[in-house]
Amino acid sequence: MINCILAGVGGQGTILASKLIAQTAMNKGLNARTAETIGMAQRGGCVVSHVRIGENIHSPLIPLKSADLIIGFEPAEAVRSLGYLKENGTVIVSQKAIKPITASLSNSDYNGSEMISYLKNTITNLIVVDSEKICADCGSAKVLNIALLGAAVASGALEMSLEEVRATIKDRLAERFVEMNLKALHQGAEFFRGV
């Protein structure tokens, strides 16, 4: 069984990425289950998606210390989800921080650097993705989710190929967004391979 947590904030495309992973698995004939917490998503709150792929999935929710992979769309959200990571699991995280509303209201500093340092000191299998560069190259910050998905696929933790995910993107996204997202997918994979 493959267990994957996707953790981000509202508006980052966390749920779309989880649906693309699940659909790609189902296209391969595998069982997939997903669950999300999205209550505060519209207000910039945290969004966590669970994706489980395999046989005999009795619950869509991943137990603590059972995730093979955490895809962190934001450094603090990745740290917040570490309780789900199994020993020697993989974390793929965007280096770009999003200042939470609580930090904005209190005028406190938050740039994600402490969270990235914590991850580097805590996680053996960690990839910090230069998502700002990839998004700039693709012409939109909205491809962050697909760039991180590309890195996750290249890591091998999802046991699916780029070609399989490409096919799902072509099938599920509006035609006008496909080319940009495929570019982000491949740039995320190339970033992983270049680390």
C-alpha positions as CSV (number, residue, x, y, z in Angstrom):
1,M,0.0,0.0,0.0
2,I,1.1,3.5,-0.8
3,N,0.2,6.3,1.7
4,C,0.7,9.9,0.7
5,I,-0.1,13.1,2.6
6,L,-0.4,16.4,0.7
7,A,-0.3,19.4,3.1
8,G,-0.7,23.1,2.1
9,V,-2.9,26.1,2.4
10,G,-6.1,27.0,0.7
11,G,-5.7,28.0,-3.0
12,Q,-2.5,26.0,-3.6
13,G,-4.1,23.1,-5.5
14,T,-3.6,20.5,-2.9
15,I,-6.9,18.7,-3.6
16,L,-6.4,18.8,-7.4
17,A,-3.0,17.1,-6.9
18,S,-4.5,14.4,-4.7
19,K,-7.2,13.7,-7.3
20,L,-4.6,13.5,-10.0
21,I,-2.6,10.9,-8.0
22,A,-5.7,8.9,-7.2
23,Q,-7.0,9.0,-10.8
24,T,-3.6,7.9,-12.2
25,A,-3.6,5.0,-9.7
26,M,-7.2,4.0,-10.8
27,N,-6.1,4.3,-14.5
28,K,-3.5,1.6,-13.7
29,G,-6.3,-0.7,-12.2
30,L,-5.4,0.0,-8.6
31,N,-7.7,0.9,-5.8
32,A,-7.4,4.5,-4.4
33,R,-9.1,6.3,-1.6
34,T,-8.8,10.0,-0.7
35,A,-10.0,12.3,2.1
36,E,-9.4,16.0,2.7
37,T,-9.8,18.6,5.4
38,I,-10.8,21.8,3.7
39,G,-12.9,23.7,6.2
40,M,-10.7,26.8,6.3
41,A,-9.3,26.5,2.8
42,Q,-11.0,29.6,1.4
43,R,-9.5,31.7,4.2
44,G,-5.9,30.6,3.7
45,G,-6.1,27.9,6.3
46,C,-4.4,24.5,6.2
47,V,-5.6,21.8,3.7
48,V,-4.5,18.2,4.2
49,S,-5.3,15.5,1.7
50,H,-4.8,11.8,2.3
51,V,-4.3,9.5,-0.6
52,R,-4.1,5.7,-0.2
53,I,-3.4,3.3,-3.0
54,G,-3.5,-0.5,-2.8
55,E,-5.6,-3.4,-1.9
56,N,-7.8,-3.7,1.2
57,I,-8.0,0.0,2.0
58,H,-10.4,0.0,5.0
59,S,-10.2,3.8,5.5
60,P,-9.2,6.7,3.4
61,L,-7.4,8.3,6.4
62,I,-3.8,7.5,6.8
63,P,-2.8,6.4,10.4
64,L,0.0,8.2,12.2
65,K,3.5,7.1,11.3
66,S,2.3,5.4,8.1
67,A,2.8,7.8,5.3
68,D,5.4,6.8,2.7
69,L,5.4,10.4,1.3
70,I,4.5,13.9,2.4
71,I,4.2,16.5,-0.2
72,G,4.5,19.9,1.5
73,F,3.1,22.8,-0.4
74,E,4.3,25.1,2.4
75,P,7.1,24.5,4.9
76,A,5.1,24.9,8.1
77,E,2.3,22.7,6.8
78,A,4.9,20.0,6.0
79,V,6.2,20.2,9.5
80,R,2.7,20.1,10.9
81,S,2.1,16.8,9.1
82,L,5.3,15.0,10.1
83,G,3.4,12.9,12.7
84,Y,2.1,10.9,9.7
85,L,5.5,10.1,8.2
86,K,6.8,6.6,8.6
87,E,10.4,5.9,9.5
88,N,12.6,6.6,6.4
89,G,9.6,8.1,4.6
90,T,10.1,10.9,2.0
91,V,9.3,14.6,2.3
92,I,9.1,16.8,-0.8
93,V,8.5,20.4,0.2
94,S,8.3,23.8,-1.5
95,Q,10.8,26.3,-0.1
96,K,8.3,29.1,-0.5
97,A,6.6,30.1,2.7
98,I,3.1,31.6,2.9
99,K,2.6,33.8,5.9
100,P,-0.3,32.5,7.9
101,I,-3.1,34.9,8.8
102,T,-2.2,34.7,12.5
103,A,1.3,35.9,11.7
104,S,-0.1,38.7,9.6
105,L,-2.4,39.9,12.3
106,S,0.3,39.9,14.9
107,N,2.9,41.4,12.6
108,S,5.3,38.6,13.4
109,D,8.0,37.5,11.0
110,Y,7.6,34.2,9.2
111,N,9.5,33.3,6.0
112,G,9.7,29.5,6.4
113,S,13.5,29.3,6.9
114,E,13.2,27.9,10.4
115,M,10.8,25.2,9.2
116,I,13.1,24.3,6.3
117,S,16.1,24.1,8.8
118,Y,14.0,21.9,11.1
119,L,13.1,19.5,8.2
120,K,16.8,19.4,7.1
121,N,17.8,18.4,10.6
122,T,15.0,15.9,11.1
123,I,14.2,14.2,7.8
124,T,16.7,11.9,6.0
125,N,14.8,11.7,2.7
126,L,14.1,15.4,2.1
127,I,13.8,17.3,-1.2
128,V,13.4,21.1,-0.9
129,V,12.0,22.2,-4.3
130,D,12.8,25.6,-5.7
131,S,9.2,26.1,-6.6
132,E,9.4,29.8,-7.2
133,K,11.9,29.3,-10.1
134,I,9.8,26.5,-11.6
135,C,6.6,28.6,-11.4
136,A,8.3,31.6,-12.9
137,D,9.6,29.4,-15.8
138,C,6.1,28.1,-16.4
139,G,4.5,31.6,-16.2
140,S,2.2,31.0,-13.2
141,A,2.3,30.4,-9.5
142,K,-0.7,28.1,-9.9
143,V,1.4,25.2,-11.2
144,L,3.1,24.7,-7.8
145,N,1.0,21.6,-7.2
146,I,2.0,20.0,-10.4
147,A,5.7,20.9,-10.0
148,L,5.7,19.2,-6.6
149,L,3.8,16.2,-8.1
150,G,6.5,15.9,-10.7
151,A,9.2,15.7,-8.0
152,A,7.1,13.2,-6.1
153,V,6.7,11.0,-9.2
154,A,10.4,11.2,-9.9
155,S,11.2,10.1,-6.3
156,G,9.5,6.7,-7.0
157,A,7.5,6.9,-3.8
158,L,4.2,6.9,-5.7
159,E,5.1,4.0,-8.0
160,M,3.8,5.7,-11.1
161,S,5.5,7.1,-14.1
162,L,5.6,10.6,-15.5
163,E,3.9,9.3,-18.7
164,E,1.0,7.9,-16.6
165,V,0.5,11.2,-14.8
166,R,0.8,13.2,-18.1
167,A,-2.1,11.1,-19.5
168,T,-4.2,11.9,-16.4
169,I,-3.4,15.7,-16.6
170,K,-4.4,15.7,-20.3
171,D,-7.6,13.9,-19.5
172,R,-8.6,15.9,-16.3
173,L,-7.5,19.5,-17.0
174,A,-9.0,22.1,-19.3
175,E,-7.1,22.1,-22.6
176,R,-5.8,25.7,-22.1
177,F,-4.0,24.7,-18.9
178,V,-2.5,21.4,-20.1
179,E,0.8,22.6,-21.7
180,M,1.7,24.8,-18.8
181,N,1.0,22.0,-16.3
182,L,2.9,19.4,-18.3
183,K,5.9,21.8,-18.3
184,A,5.7,22.1,-14.5
185,L,5.4,18.4,-14.1
186,H,8.6,17.8,-16.0
187,Q,10.5,20.6,-14.4
188,G,9.6,19.2,-10.9
189,A,10.8,15.8,-12.0
190,E,14.0,17.3,-13.4
191,F,14.6,19.3,-10.2
192,F,14.3,16.0,-8.2
193,R,16.8,14.2,-10.5
194,G,19.2,17.1,-10.4
195,V,19.5,17.2,-6.6
